[in-house]
Amino acid sequence: MIFALIIACEVGFWVLLAAGLAVRYLLKMRRTSVALLLCEPILEVVLFVAATIDLKQGGEPSWEHGLAALYIGFTVAYGHYTIRWLDGHAAHRLAGGPRPPKPPRYGMARARHEGRLWLRTLLAAAIACALLQGAVWYVGDADTSSLRAFQWAALRTAGIHGLVALTYLVRSKKAPDGPGRTESTDHGSADELTHSKESVRR
């Protein structure tokens, strides 16, 4: 049941996101769009409550509960980032807005960009581990090996991503020389946020 609910939440996330952006930019109904997008966190709350009830009713801790914790963690950490990114592209495609800036490609700007993404992954792992630890304490003497395994999976994911992000700092790629080259700067994230705010005001 939990696995099916995870799939339903993932499908619901994209359906609400598509509906919210379509209502905003095609139907010009900003308040309705905001209401649809604000429904996104409800999906994670429903999944959390369902997993808690399942354990309370005697359900054995399993990989489904571990996967639910990972899903909630990564959705919380990356959900708003994903919505903001797609909102910028929807504004460009459907409302004639400016093209969203691409992430920086070279130097310290790229390293900082990768570092910020890693911080999101670290947040996701922390949330997942906290939820899993709460489940371990909640079930008491039951077999919690599957929950512990997902804790380590979350930590490994954050560690691997951290090493990848570190390579952009240690071995930063230099921008090619020559006339007409375009070099991305670290202002991309600020410009993206500004564009997102302008999109919301429409």
C-alpha positions in Angstrom: 0.0 0.0 0.0 2.8 2.4 0.9 4.6 1.9 -2.4 1.4 2.5 -4.4 0.9 5.7 -2.4 4.4 6.9 -3.2 3.7 6.4 -6.9 0.4 8.3 -6.5 2.1 11.1 -4.7 4.7 11.4 -7.4 2.1 11.4 -10.1 0.0 13.9 -8.1 3.0 16.2 -7.8 3.5 16.5 -11.5 -0.2 16.7 -12.2 -0.7 19.6 -9.8 2.5 21.3 -11.1 1.3 21.1 -14.7 -2.2 22.2 -13.8 -0.9 25.1 -11.7 1.4 26.4 -14.5 -1.3 25.9 -17.2 -3.9 27.8 -15.1 -1.4 30.6 -14.5 -0.1 31.2 -18.0 -2.8 29.9 -20.3 -5.9 30.9 -18.3 -4.3 33.9 -16.5 -5.8 32.7 -13.1 -3.0 33.5 -10.7 -4.8 32.9 -7.5 -6.1 29.5 -8.7 -2.6 28.6 -9.8 -1.2 29.5 -6.4 -3.9 27.4 -4.7 -3.0 24.4 -6.8 0.7 24.7 -6.2 0.1 25.1 -2.4 -1.5 21.7 -2.5 1.9 20.1 -3.3 3.0 19.8 0.4 -0.3 18.1 1.3 0.9 15.1 -0.7 3.9 14.6 1.6 1.7 15.1 4.7 -0.7 12.4 3.4 2.2 10.0 2.7 3.7 10.6 6.2 0.4 10.1 7.9 -0.3 6.9 6.0 3.1 5.4 6.8 2.7 6.3 10.5 -0.8 4.7 10.6 0.5 1.6 8.9 3.2 1.2 11.6 0.8 2.0 14.4 -1.6 -0.7 13.2 1.2 -3.3 13.5 2.7 -3.2 10.0 6.3 -4.5 9.9 8.9 -1.9 9.1 9.9 -2.5 5.5 11.7 -1.0 2.5 8.4 0.7 1.6 8.6 2.8 4.8 12.3 3.6 4.1 11.5 4.6 0.5 8.7 6.8 1.8 11.1 8.7 4.1 13.6 9.2 1.2 10.8 10.4 -1.0 9.6 12.9 1.5 13.1 14.2 2.2 14.0 14.7 -1.4 10.6 16.3 -2.3 11.0 18.8 0.6 14.5 19.7 -0.4 14.1 19.8 -4.2 10.3 20.4 -4.6 10.4 24.3 -4.5 13.6 24.3 -6.7 11.9 22.2 -9.3 8.7 24.3 -9.3 10.7 27.5 -9.6 12.8 26.1 -12.5 9.7 24.9 -14.4 7.9 28.1 -13.7 10.6 30.1 -15.4 10.4 27.9 -18.5 6.6 28.0 -18.6 6.7 31.8 -18.4 9.2 31.8 -21.3 7.3 29.3 -23.4 3.7 30.3 -22.7 3.8 34.0 -21.6 6.7 35.4 -23.7 8.9 35.9 -20.7 12.7 36.0 -20.9 14.6 32.8 -21.4 15.7 31.4 -17.9 19.4 31.7 -17.4 21.4 28.5 -17.7 23.5 27.3 -14.7 27.1 28.5 -14.8 29.5 26.2 -16.6 32.9 27.4 -15.5 35.1 28.3 -12.6 34.0 29.2 -9.1 30.5 30.1 -10.3 29.9 26.5 -11.3 31.5 25.2 -8.1 29.1 27.4 -6.0 26.2 26.2 -8.1 27.1 22.5 -7.5 27.7 23.3 -3.8 24.2 24.7 -3.4 22.7 21.6 -5.0 24.7 19.4 -2.6 23.3 21.4 0.3 19.8 20.5 -0.9 20.8 16.8 -1.1 22.3 17.1 2.4 19.0 18.6 3.6 17.0 15.8 1.9 19.2 13.1 3.6 18.9 14.8 7.0 15.1 14.9 6.8 15.0 11.2 5.6 17.3 10.1 8.4 15.3 12.0 11.0 12.0 10.4 9.8 13.6 7.0 9.7 15.1 7.4 13.2 11.7 8.5 14.5 10.2 5.3 13.0 12.9 3.2 14.6 12.1 4.6 18.0 8.4 4.3 17.3 8.4 0.6 16.5 10.6 -0.3 19.5 11.8 -3.9 19.5 10.6 -4.8 16.0 13.2 -5.6 13.2 14.4 -2.2 12.0 17.2 -3.4 9.7 15.4 -2.2 6.6 15.0 1.3 8.1 18.6 1.4 9.0 19.6 0.4 5.5 17.7 3.4 4.1 19.4 5.7 6.6 22.8 4.5 5.2 21.5 4.9 1.7 20.6 8.5 2.4 24.0 9.2 3.9 25.8 7.5 1.0 23.8 9.6 -1.5 24.8 12.8 0.3 28.4 11.7 0.6 28.7 10.8 -3.1 27.0 14.0 -4.2 29.4 15.9 -1.9 32.4 14.3 -3.5 31.1 15.1 -7.0 30.5 18.7 -6.0 33.9 19.0 -4.5 35.5 18.0 -7.8 34.1 21.2 -9.3 35.9 23.2 -6.6 39.2 21.3 -6.7 39.3 21.0 -10.5 37.2 23.9 -11.7 36.8 24.1 -15.5 38.1 27.3 -17.0 36.1 29.2 -19.6 37.5 29.0 -23.1 39.3 32.0 -24.5 38.3 33.7 -27.6 36.0 36.4 -29.1 32.3 35.8 -28.9 32.5 33.3 -26.1 29.7 33.4 -23.5 30.6 32.7 -19.9 28.0 32.0 -17.3 28.3 33.8 -14.0 27.2 33.1 -10.5 24.4 35.6 -11.0 22.3 32.9 -12.6 20.6 31.9 -9.4 19.8 35.5 -8.4 18.4 36.2 -11.9 16.4 33.0 -11.8 14.8 34.0 -8.5 14.1 37.5 -9.7 12.5 36.1 -12.8 10.4 33.7 -10.7 9.1 36.6 -8.6 8.2 38.6 -11.7 6.4 35.5 -13.0 4.3 35.3 -9.8 3.3 38.9 -10.0 1.7 38.4 -13.4 
